[in-house]
Amino acid sequence: MNFVRDTFKNSTPSVPHFEINAFIGNEWVGHYQRNGEWIENVFVREDMRRRGICKKMMMHAISQKKQLRLFVRNNNLEAQRCYRSVGFVPRTGIDDMTEMVYGQIVGQ
Ligand SMILES: CC(C)(COP(=O)(O)OP(=O)(O)OC[C@H]1O[C@@H](n2cnc3c(N)ncnc32)[C@H](O)[C@@H]1OP(=O)(O)O)[C@@H](O)C(=O)NCCC(=O)NCCS
């Protein structure tokens, strides 16, 4: 899998905000965003799901940053399985969302 990383134009230099697109060959298969330590907008193309693409995208994120966090809906078990499989653990819950973290979150 290949990854193409772009930086958002309004990104703060000290907390870069990235859009990462994932490709198999020339085929776009999914994307995620990383805003500092926050992972956002994880999405895998519907016809390409359950093949480990989310897992590979999160491994890519970990290769770039050792502390990560995200929010996931409590009922989104597929996404939670993906995050757990690379080492994210649940930390707090807010309403119907769970915060999951990877690595040691500084100051927490
Ligand atoms: C959630 C989402 C990103 C998961 O993407 P995915 O590429 O299908 O996920 P993965 O294949 O990497 O892994 C998820 C689980 O799918 C299953 N799976 C993975 N490969 C599989 C295979 N070859 N055969 C059967 N099941 C498989 C496993 O249960 C896996 O968990 P595991 O690694 O613990 O076994 C995708 O469903 C999606 O885009 N959903 C809509 C948007 C969304 O909900 N985003 C998350 C917001 S927090």
The ligand as an SDF file (V2000), in Angstrom:
LIG
                    3D

 48 50  0  0  0  0  0  0  0  0999 V2000
  -14.1730    1.3560   10.2720 C   0  0  0  0  0  0  0  0  0  0  0  0
  -13.4100    1.1270    8.9750 C   0  0  0  0  0  0  0  0  0  0  0  0
  -12.4360    2.2820    8.7710 C   0  0  0  0  0  0  0  0  0  0  0  0
  -12.6570   -0.2130    9.0770 C   0  0  0  0  0  0  0  0  0  0  0  0
  -11.8710   -0.3700    7.8920 O   0  0  0  0  0  0  0  0  0  0  0  0
  -11.3870   -1.8250    7.4020 P   0  0  0  0  0  0  0  0  0  0  0  0
  -10.3000   -1.5820    6.4320 O   0  0  0  0  0  0  0  0  0  0  0  0
  -12.5370   -2.6180    6.9750 O   0  0  0  0  0  0  0  0  0  0  0  0
  -10.8010   -2.4280    8.7720 O   0  0  0  0  0  0  0  0  0  0  0  0
   -9.7230   -3.5860    8.8860 P   0  0  0  0  0  0  0  0  0  0  0  0
   -9.9780   -4.6050    7.8250 O   0  0  0  0  0  0  0  0  0  0  0  0
   -8.3490   -3.0000    8.9690 O   0  0  0  0  0  0  0  0  0  0  0  0
  -10.0200   -4.1800   10.3300 O   0  0  0  0  0  0  0  0  0  0  0  0
  -11.2760   -4.2190   10.9460 C   0  0  0  0  0  0  0  0  0  0  0  0
  -11.6820   -5.6450   11.2750 C   0  0  0  0  0  0  0  0  0  0  0  0
  -12.1840   -6.2170   10.0630 O   0  0  0  0  0  0  0  0  0  0  0  0
  -12.0130   -7.6420   10.1130 C   0  0  0  0  0  0  0  0  0  0  0  0
  -11.1390   -8.1270    9.0180 N   0  0  0  0  0  0  0  0  0  0  0  0
   -9.9540   -7.6020    8.6040 C   0  0  0  0  0  0  0  0  0  0  0  0
   -9.4460   -8.3160    7.5720 N   0  0  0  0  0  0  0  0  0  0  0  0
  -10.3360   -9.3050    7.3470 C   0  0  0  0  0  0  0  0  0  0  0  0
  -10.3940  -10.3850    6.4070 C   0  0  0  0  0  0  0  0  0  0  0  0
   -9.4420  -10.5900    5.4960 N   0  0  0  0  0  0  0  0  0  0  0  0
  -11.4930  -11.1850    6.4260 N   0  0  0  0  0  0  0  0  0  0  0  0
  -12.4620  -11.0160    7.3320 C   0  0  0  0  0  0  0  0  0  0  0  0
  -12.4480  -10.0280    8.2380 N   0  0  0  0  0  0  0  0  0  0  0  0
  -11.4130   -9.1860    8.2490 C   0  0  0  0  0  0  0  0  0  0  0  0
  -11.4360   -7.9330   11.4100 C   0  0  0  0  0  0  0  0  0  0  0  0
  -12.4510   -8.1050   12.3820 O   0  0  0  0  0  0  0  0  0  0  0  0
  -10.6660   -6.6730   11.7060 C   0  0  0  0  0  0  0  0  0  0  0  0
  -10.2820   -6.6580   13.0370 O   0  0  0  0  0  0  0  0  0  0  0  0
   -9.0210   -7.5830   13.5130 P   0  0  0  0  0  0  0  0  0  0  0  0
   -7.7810   -7.0340   12.8130 O   0  0  0  0  0  0  0  0  0  0  0  0
   -8.9670   -7.4190   14.9980 O   0  0  0  0  0  0  0  0  0  0  0  0
   -9.3180   -9.0080   13.1050 O   0  0  0  0  0  0  0  0  0  0  0  0
  -14.3840    1.0460    7.7600 C   0  0  0  0  0  0  0  0  0  0  0  0
  -15.3810    0.1070    8.0450 O   0  0  0  0  0  0  0  0  0  0  0  0
  -15.0340    2.3800    7.4070 C   0  0  0  0  0  0  0  0  0  0  0  0
  -14.5030    3.1670    6.6190 O   0  0  0  0  0  0  0  0  0  0  0  0
  -16.2300    2.6630    7.9860 N   0  0  0  0  0  0  0  0  0  0  0  0
  -16.9510    3.9040    7.7330 C   0  0  0  0  0  0  0  0  0  0  0  0
  -16.2700    5.1050    8.3630 C   0  0  0  0  0  0  0  0  0  0  0  0
  -15.9620    4.8950    9.8220 C   0  0  0  0  0  0  0  0  0  0  0  0
  -16.7430    4.3430   10.5870 O   0  0  0  0  0  0  0  0  0  0  0  0
  -14.7660    5.3600   10.2260 N   0  0  0  0  0  0  0  0  0  0  0  0
  -14.2830    5.2930   11.5920 C   0  0  0  0  0  0  0  0  0  0  0  0
  -14.6710    6.5310   12.3160 C   0  0  0  0  0  0  0  0  0  0  0  0
  -13.9800    6.5140   13.9810 S   0  0  0  0  0  0  0  0  0  0  0  0
  1  2  1  0
  2  3  1  0
  2  4  1  0
  2 36  1  0
  4  5  1  0
  5  6  1  0
  6  7  2  0
  6  8  1  0
  6  9  1  0
  9 10  1  0
 10 11  2  0
 10 12  1  0
 10 13  1  0
 13 14  1  0
 14 15  1  0
 15 16  1  0
 15 30  1  0
 16 17  1  0
 17 18  1  0
 17 28  1  0
 18 19  1  0
 18 27  1  0
 19 20  2  0
 20 21  1  0
 21 22  1  0
 21 27  2  0
 22 23  1  0
 22 24  2  0
 24 25  1  0
 25 26  2  0
 26 27  1  0
 28 29  1  0
 28 30  1  0
 30 31  1  0
 31 32  1  0
 32 33  2  0
 32 34  1  0
 32 35  1  0
 36 37  1  0
 36 38  1  0
 38 39  2  0
 38 40  1  0
 40 41  1  0
 41 42  1  0
 42 43  1  0
 43 44  2  0
 43 45  1  0
 45 46  1  0
 46 47  1  0
 47 48  1  0
M  END
$$$$
